[in-house]
Amino acid sequence: MGYYAQKFGVLYTILTAGVARREYEELLQKLELNESAVAEVLADMNRRGITSRLITDPEKAPFIILDMKGFEDYLKFSLATISDYFNSRG
């Protein structure tokens, strides 16, 4: 269950903070997320042509969205998968 909870936190951070660096860093801290978990999801999205990889420069956005529809679809599918996991545990 911890895996899915962390994955939800990562997706929530990507969706909520988006490309706003300050909000991104605040959510990482509040949710106690490891930035490598975010980097892993963004790397997967990058392989699919949806976003850039994680940008670590504190003066820049944490990532760039390259395909907005793909971004939305990826997040919807990933969140639905997590929801299905929790619903199946009844």
C-alpha positions in Angstrom: 0.0 0.0 0.0 2.9 2.4 0.7 3.9 2.2 -3.0 0.5 3.4 -4.1 0.3 6.1 -1.5 3.6 7.5 -2.5 2.7 7.2 -6.2 -0.5 9.1 -5.4 1.5 11.8 -3.7 3.9 12.1 -6.7 1.0 12.4 -9.1 -0.8 14.9 -6.9 2.4 17.0 -6.7 2.9 17.0 -10.5 -0.8 17.8 -11.1 -1.2 20.4 -8.4 2.1 22.3 -8.6 2.6 21.8 -12.3 5.4 23.9 -13.5 5.5 26.3 -10.5 8.8 25.7 -8.7 7.8 27.1 -5.3 4.6 25.1 -5.1 6.4 22.0 -6.2 9.1 22.3 -3.5 6.4 23.1 -0.8 4.4 20.0 -1.7 7.5 17.8 -1.7 8.3 18.9 1.8 4.7 18.7 3.1 4.1 15.3 1.6 7.6 14.1 2.6 8.3 12.9 -0.9 11.6 12.0 -2.3 12.4 13.9 -5.4 13.7 10.8 -7.1 10.1 9.4 -7.0 9.0 12.5 -9.0 12.0 12.1 -11.3 11.0 8.5 -12.0 7.5 9.4 -13.1 8.7 12.4 -15.2 11.2 10.1 -16.9 8.4 7.8 -17.8 6.4 10.7 -19.1 9.4 12.0 -21.0 9.9 8.6 -22.7 6.3 9.0 -24.0 6.9 12.6 -25.2 4.6 14.1 -22.6 7.0 16.1 -20.4 10.6 17.0 -20.0 12.6 15.1 -17.4 12.9 16.6 -13.9 14.7 20.0 -14.0 16.7 20.5 -10.9 17.7 24.1 -11.4 15.9 26.1 -8.6 15.5 29.1 -10.9 13.5 27.1 -13.5 10.2 25.2 -13.6 10.5 21.6 -12.3 9.4 20.2 -15.7 8.0 21.3 -19.0 4.8 19.9 -20.4 5.3 19.0 -24.1 1.9 17.4 -24.8 -1.0 18.7 -22.7 -3.5 16.1 -23.8 -1.0 13.3 -23.1 -0.3 14.9 -19.7 -3.9 14.8 -18.8 -4.5 11.3 -20.1 -1.4 9.9 -18.3 -2.5 11.5 -15.0 -6.1 10.3 -15.4 -5.0 6.7 -16.2 -2.4 6.6 -13.3 -4.9 8.0 -10.8 -7.6 5.6 -11.9 -5.2 2.7 -11.5 -4.4 3.8 -7.9 -8.1 4.3 -7.2 -8.9 0.8 -8.5 -6.2 -0.6 -6.2 -7.7 1.0 -3.1 -11.3 0.1 -4.1 -10.3 -3.5 -4.6 -9.0 -3.7 -1.1 -12.5 -3.0 0.1 
